[in-house]
C-alpha cells in the first residue's frame, strides 16, 4: 500500500508537500523506452486507505508539469483521484525528443499508467486523462491507444495540425515562428521535426505537416476511441485562433461511446482555462470534473443524463442544449452574389458579371489573434467600419436586414468563380453581423490555391469556421472577400496583381430564416 512515505521514496529528490486535503510530490517516471518523464503527483491524504481513480494530466505545448494544477488539486481533494501531471517527452525536464502526438507519446501514457498501478494505490479499471490544448491532443491519442483509459477530457484540442497552422493551405502570419519560439527554449526536437519546421517557415508549405500519420489528430484517434468505448468530453471556443474547433467538432457525432461537447465564445483555451489552470469555478471544467467522477468513480451526479451538446452562442447568451452537432446546425440556404459593385447578398441568379479587384490590404480584418475572440468572450467584440473598405481591393456583399432576427449555426461556405492573373492565389472570406455602427466578425477563413491558369475561370469553394450566432432584429449579414489580411494570414496573391471575381458565385449560409 502506498502512503505519503512511498511518494517521498519515488525519486531521490522527491519531497511530499502536504496541502489541505492532499499531498503533492515531484517525481521522474520512466516512459515507454526508459526516458525519464517529469511529473507532479497529487494524491488524497489517505492514499493508503483505499484504491483511488487515476487521472493523467499531460502538459501543454512547451509547458512544465504544472499547467493543470488547479484542476488536479480539485480532483485529488474532492474526488478521491490520484492526478499525475506530467511533461510530455522532449519538453522541459522530461527526457527524449518531442514526438508530436506520435506512437511514443501514446506509449508514454501507457507506461505512466503501468508505473502508477505498480507504485501507487490506484485502480487500473478507473483511469482517465484530462488536458487542455496540446494536453488535450495527448488525451485523445492516449485513450485511442490504451483501453484502460475509460474517460477523457479534451479542452481545445488540436484536431488537425496542418489546418491549425495553415487553414485551407494558407499559413497564418508568423504562426510557425511563434510555435517554434514558444518551445525553442524548453523543447528538444529531433532531426525530422526540425526539418519539418524549417521547411514550413521557409516555404509556407504545410505539405510536410500533412504527411505526418497523426496530422489529423481527431480523425487519427477516432477508431481507437470507439473501439475502447471511451467516454469523451470535448470542449472548445468558437473564435480559437490557434487551434480552430472545426476538425474536432467534425468527429463528434461519429463517436459511439458516451460523449459530451461544450462550445463557448473565446480564443484558445480562454473558455476553460480558469478552471483547468486555476481550479476556479468554470462551466467547462466544473462539468469535466463531474464527467470524470461519474465515469471513473461511478458517482450518480446526473452528468450522463444532461444534454449531449451545449452551445453558448459566439456573441453571448446562455448555453443551449442539443442532441448532436447535426441537430444544432441550421439548414443550408444558398445566396447568389451580385457584381461586387452592387454588393447584394441574395441577388437574382443567372445574371452574368465579372469585376476585377487589385490585390492589396484593406481595413477588412478577419481576426486579431487572441484579442478578437477574448473580446467576444467578454461581450466587447470589436466593430469594424465596413463602409470604409476599399471596394477596389475587396468585394463586399450585404443581405437584406433580418427584420425579426435569425440564428446562424454551422459552417458558411463561399462558392466563387475566380479569374486569377497569376498561378498563386489566396482569398480571405469574412462574414460579419452588421448594424448601423459597423460589423462584427461572425466567421472567417482563407483559402490558397497554387498552379492556377492565369486568365482561366476557376471555381473555388471553401468552408469558413463553424459558429453559433444570434443575429439581432434589423441586422444584416455582410460577406467580404479580400486577398490580403496581413494581421492573420500570409497571402500567396502577389500585391498589385488583378483578381477577377465573376458569376456564378454564391455563399451557402446555415441560417434559420431566409
N, C-alpha and C positions, 0 to 999 in steps of 0.2 A: 504494500500500500504506500502511495506517495504522500508525503507530508511536506510542510514548509522546509524541513531539513533536506528532503530529497531534492527540492527545487534548488536549494543552495548548492548541492553537490553536482548539479548537472554540468557546470562549467567551472574551471578553476577561478575565473573572475566573478562568478555569479554571486549576487547578494540579494536575498529576498527582502523586498521592501514592503512592509505592511501598509495598507491604507484601509479606511473604514469599510469593512465588509469584504476585503480581499487582500491579495498579495501579488507582487509583480517581481519577475526575475528576468534578467537579460542572459541569454544563452546562445550557443552556436550549435545548430542541429545539422547532422550530416545529410546532404542532399542525395539525389539519385546516384551520382557517380562519385560520392565521397566529398564533394565540395562543401565547405562549411557555410551554412546559411545563418545569418544573424537574425535573432528573434527575441521578442519580448513575450514571456508567458504571463498571462494574468489569470488568476485562479481564485475560487472561493476560499475562505479561510479554513473551511472544513473539508478540504480536498480529500482527505483520507477517509472520511466518514461514509461516502457512498460514491458510486460511479457517476461521472458527470458527462454531459454532452461536450463535444469538441467543435470549435469553430475556428478555422484558419482565416486570417485576415491579411492577404498579401498587400504589399506596399504599392503606392502609385509610382509613376514614372520618375526615376531618379530620386525617390523619396526613401528616408530611413524607415525602420520598423516601428514607427510611432504615428503614422498618418491616420489610423483609426482608433486612437487612444480613447476618445470619449465613448464611442460605441462599445469598445472592448471592455471598458470598466463597467458599463451598464450591464453587459452580458454576464460578466464574472460575478457581479454583486447582486444581480436581481433575478438571474435565470439559471443558476447552477450550471454555468458553462465555463469550460476552460478555453480561453481565447489565446491563440498563438498568432501574434502579429509578426510577420516575417518579411525581410527584404529579399526580393527576387534575386536570383543569381546574377552576378555581374554588376550589382549596384551597391554603393556604399560599402559596408563592412562584409557583405557576402562575397564569397569567392566565386571564381568562374567568370564566364563572359555572358553578356546579355543574350537571351535566347528568343526574345520577341514572340512569346506565345507558342514556342515550338515544343517538340516532344520532351526536351529536358525540363522545361518549365512545368509541364504536366506531371512528369515523373517526380519532380521535386515535391509537389504537393502530396503525392502518394508516400514518398519517403518520410515526410514530416508526420503524416498520419501513422505510419508504421512506428516511428520513434515515440510518438505520444502514447500509442497503445501499449508499447513495451515499457515506457518510463513513467507515465502519469496514470492516474486512476480514471481513465476515460473509457467510454463505451464505444467500441468500433462500429456499432449499429446506429450511432447517433452523432453523425459527423456532418458539418456544414462548412460552407465557405462564403465569406462576405467581403466585398470590396467596392471601391469606387475608382472610376477612370481605368488606369492600367490594371489595378487590382480587380476591377470588375471583369475585364477580359481574362485575367488569370482564373477567376472563379468559373467562368464558362468552360474553359478548356480543361480545368482540373476535374470538374464534375462530369464532363463528357468522357474523361479518361478513367475515372475511378468510381465504380458502382457503390462504394461505401459512402460516398457523399450523397446524402439524402435531400439536402436543401441548399439553395444558394441565394444570395442577394447580390445583384449586379446593378450598381448605380452609375449611370453614364458610361457604359462600356464602349470600347472601340469595335463596332460591328463590322467595319470594313476598313482596313488600314489604308489602302490606296485611295479610297474615296474620302477618308478623313484628311489626307494630305492634299489630294488633288481631286475634288469633286468633278465628275464628268471630264476627267483628264485636264483640268485647269488647276495648276498648282497655286496654292494660297500664297499670298505675298509673305515671303520670309518664313513660311511655315517649316520647311526642313531645317533651316538655320536655327529657328527658335527651339525646335525639339532637340537638335544636336547641342545647342548651348545649354539647355535645361539639364542635360545629362552628361556633358563633357567632363565636368569636374568631379562627378560622382560615379559614373558608369564606365564599364570596361567593355569595349566592343571588339569582337574578333574580326579577322580579315574580311569574311563575306559581308557582314553588316556594315563595316567601314566602307567597303567598295560600293555597296548599295547606296549608302547615304551620300557619298561623294558624287556618284552618278546623278542622283536626284537633284542635288544642289547645283551641279554644273550644267545640267541639260534641261531641267524642269520636265523630265520624262519619268512618269510613275510606273513604267512597264516593269522595272526590276522589283518593285514592291508587289505588283500584281502577280509576279511569278512565284512568290512565296506560297507554299501549300496552305499555310494558315492565314493568308491575306484576308479572306472573308471570315473573320473570327466567328461571327454568329452562325453563319451557314456551316462552317467547319465543325462547330460544336453541336449543332442541332441533332444529327443522328445519334450521337452518344447520349445526349440529354434525354431523348425519347426512349432509347433502349434501356437506360437506367431508371426511367420514370422519376427523374429528378424534379423536386418541387422548385420552380424557378420564379423568383421575384425580380422583375426588371423595373427600373426607374430611369427617367431621362428628362432633360429640359428642352423645351421646344427650340430655343434660339441657340443651342450649343454650337459655338463657332469652332471648337477644337475637334470634337467627336460627334458629328451630326447623328441624330436619333434614328433616321430612316432605316438604315440597314438592320438595326436591332428590332425595330418595330415590324419589319417585313417578315421576320421569322415567328413572331409571337403567336399568331393564330395556328401555326403548324406545330407548336409544342403540344404534346399529347399527355403530359403529366400535369400535376397541379401547377397553376401559374397565376401570376398577377402582374399587371402593368400599371405604373403611375406616370403620368405626364404632367408637367407644370411649366410655367414661364421661368426663364432664366438662361444663363450661359453655362459653361461647362462646370458641372458638379455644384452649381450655386444653389439649386433647389434642395439638395440633400446634404450639402457639405457641413452645415452647422451640426446636424445630427451625427454624421459619421465622425468628424474630427473632434468636435467639442462635446458630444453627448448631450447637446441641448435639445429641448422639445422641438420636434420636427415632424411634419406629416409623413415624410418618406421613411426615415429611419425608425420612427415610433412603430409604424406598420411592419417594417423589416424585422424589428426585434420580436414582434408578436408572431411573424411568419416563422422565424427560427424556433421560437418557443413552442409553437404548435407542432411543427414537423420534426423537431428533434426531441422535445420533452413530452409531446402528447398533450400539451395544455389545451383545454377546451375554451379558447378565448374568442371563438367566432370568426377568426380571420379567414377560415376556409369557406365560410358562408357569405362573406361580403362580396361586393361586385368584382368581377374578374378584371375589368378595365376601369380606371379612374382618370378622367381628363379634366385638368384645370385649364380653361382657355388661355391661350398665349397672351391675350390682352386683359387678363384678370377675370375674377369671378370665383365661384365655388366649384369644387370637384363635382363632375357629373358621372354617373355610373353607366357602363355599357357591358354587354356580354362578350364582345370581341372587338378587335381593331376594325374588322369589316363592318360591324354594326355601328361603330362610331363614325364611319365615313359617310359623307353626304353623297347624293347621286351626282354623277359627272354630267355637266352641261357644257356644250361646245359653243363658244362665242367667236364668230368671224371677226376679223380685224380689217378696218378700213385702211386706206392710204394714211400713213402717219400724219400727213399734213392736215387731214380731217380729224384724226385722233379718236375714232369711235370704236369702243369695245362692244361688239354686238351689232356690227354693221350688216347691211344686206349682202348675203353671199353671192358669188358669181360675177362680181364686178372686177374686171382686170385692172391692176395697178402695179406700179413699180416706183420706188423712191430711194435715191441714194443718200447715204449718211457718210460723213467724214469721221474717221476714227480719231477720237480724242477724249480726254476726261471731261466730265460734266459734274454738276452738283448732285446727280443721281448716285446715291451711295447705298449699297446693299446692306452692309453691316460695318460697324466699328467693333472689331473683335473685343470681347469681354466687357464692352460698355453698353452696346445696344441691348443685348439680352439681359444683362444685370439691371439696366434701367427699366426694361419691361417687367421684370420680376417685382421691382419696387413701385410699379404703376406710373412711371415717369418716362415712358418710351419717347425718344426724340421725334420731332415733327420736321419733315423736310419740305421746303418751299417748292413744290413741283412746277409751279408756273414759271420758275426761273430756269428750268432745264433748257439747255441749248438744243433746239429742235433740229439743228443741222448735224448734231453729233449723236442724238438719241431719239428713239421713237417713243411716243407717249400715246397711249390709248386709254380713254375713260369710259366706264359704263354709265348708264343712266343711274340716278340715285335710287337706292332701295328704300322706298317710302316707309315700309314697315320694318326695315332692318332685315338681316338674314344671318345665317350661320354658314361659315366656310370651314370644312373639315376634311382633310385629306391632302393629296399632292396636286397642286396646279401643274398643268402640262402645256407648255407652248409648242405649237406646230407651225414652223415658219418656212417660207420659201426664201432662200437667200442666194444672191448672185455675188460671189466674192471677187475681188480683183487680185487676190494673192492666194497661194496654196494653204496658208495657215490662217485660222480664224478662231477668235474667241467672242462669244456673245454672253452677256450677263443679263438674266431676266430678273426683274424685281416687281413684286406685286405689293401695292400699297392700299391702305384704307385711307381714303381722302375725304376731308371736310373743308370748310372754308379756310381753316388755318394752315392746311397743308396735308401731307401724307405720312402715315406711319407704316414701317415695313411689316408686312404680314409674312411673306415668304420670299425666298430668293435662291438662286443657284446659277452658276455659269455652265457653259459647255465649250469645249475646244475640239476642233477638227483639224487634221493635217492631211496633206495630199489632195486638196480640193483642186478642181479645174477652174482657173480664173475665167470669168465670163459665162460660166455654165450654171443654170439654176440648180440648186441643191435643196432638198427637203431636210430640215434639221429639227428634230424633236427631242425634248429632254424634260425631266421632272424637276420642279422646284421642291424645296423642303416641305415635309409634312407639317401641318398646323391644325389648330382648332381655334377659330377666331370668330368672335361675335361682331358683326357689322351693325353699327347703330343705325337707327332710322334716319334717313336723309343722307347718309354717307354713300359714297360710290367706290367702286374698285378701279384702281388705276394700274395699268401694266406698262412697265418701261423696259425697253431693250437698249443696251449700250454695249460698246466694245471695249471700254476701258473703265476699270474700277480699281485704281492702284492701292486703295486702302486695304482691300481684301484679297485681290487676285492678281497674278502675273499674266497679262494678256499676251496671246500669240498674234493678235491682229497688229500689223505694223501701224504705228502712229502716222496719221495723214493719209492712209490708204482709204479707198472707197469701198463701202459695203452697201449693196443694194438689197433692200427688202422688197418682196413682191407678193402678189396674190398667186395661189390661195394661201392665206395664213390665218391662224386661229389660236385660241387658247382654251383648253378644257379646264373648267373650274368645278371642284366638288362643293357645290353651293346649294343650299336648301331651297331658295326661291329663284326663279328666273329673272 
